[in-house]
Every structure is written in structure tokens, then in C-alpha cells.
């Protein structure tokens, strides 16, 4: 994520206010750390809940620290002093692993292939009033297909897009 995208994500988390923030797709936990620190520094209550299956095919083993996995993720949370604020759920986002829980915001940055971005939209839209998507680029056709569906939904209004990150708020 670029600095501008990070600043936008911070503003979205602050706008969402109190309540649990959900991340679909976590990798090494950078955006989860950002969300937790944003909540901590701004007195915003709630946990950061992260859903990621940590599949073998995620990224390459040539990255620093190897492939993303729960141990590295949790070690990063501890190193940044936010382990008490983060809840890791090692699962796919479909079938929905979180029951009837609602979230103040949902950040979708999980599997970008096939129908996953659209599935994540359908699983998210009734569980929050603020949805954030990352990687809106011409190279991520399935993410863009989900974004097209969101933009066509009259119950949601886009609150902004900065580079490859955008957010929508449910209309009141």
C-alpha cells in the first residue's frame, strides 16, 4: 500500500468508529497492525478480526520471512504491541466463518481471483455499514467486477477512492 492509501484506510477506520473491524485477507498483518494502532491511538473501541486461510499458494517463499502463515502473522502483532487487539480466524471467507457478527468496517483484500471478490461483497454487505476494497486496478479484473456491482447498488454510496483503494458507506 502506498502512503496515500494508508492514510485513506486510517480515515475510513476512524470514520467507522467503535466496533470490530474485519479484514478479509491478512498476509503478514500489515494492515491489521495499522487498523489496531489507529483504533488504539484514537480511542476507538473494538478488535481487529482477520480472516485468512493462509494457503500454500499465497505469494512466494522468496519473500522475507517465507510464505505468510499464522505464526509470522501473530509474531508481527506481538512485535507491534497489538496482539491483545487482534483476533485471527484461519479460514476462508466463504462459507462465512463468523456467524452473525457485525462489524464497524470490513476491509476486503483477500483472494483477488475468480469469484472471491464478489463473494466477499455478498458476505460483507449485510454485516457492516462501511466496506473498503483494495487493489482496484486493471490487472485485478475480478476485484473490478465486484466494484462494478458495489457501485451499481443504490443502497451504498462511494465515499472515496485513493489510488487502488476505495470505500463505500451504506446510505441512511
Secondary structure, DSSP 4 states (H G I P E B T S, - for coil): --HHHHHHHHHHHHHH-SS-EEEE--TTSHHHHHHHHHHHHTT--S-EEEE----TTSS-TTSTTSS--HHHHHHHHHHTT-GGGEEEE-S-SSS-SSTT---SEEEE-S--STTHHHHHHHHHTTS-SEEEEE--STT-HHHHHHHHHHHH-TTEEEEEEETTEEEEEE--
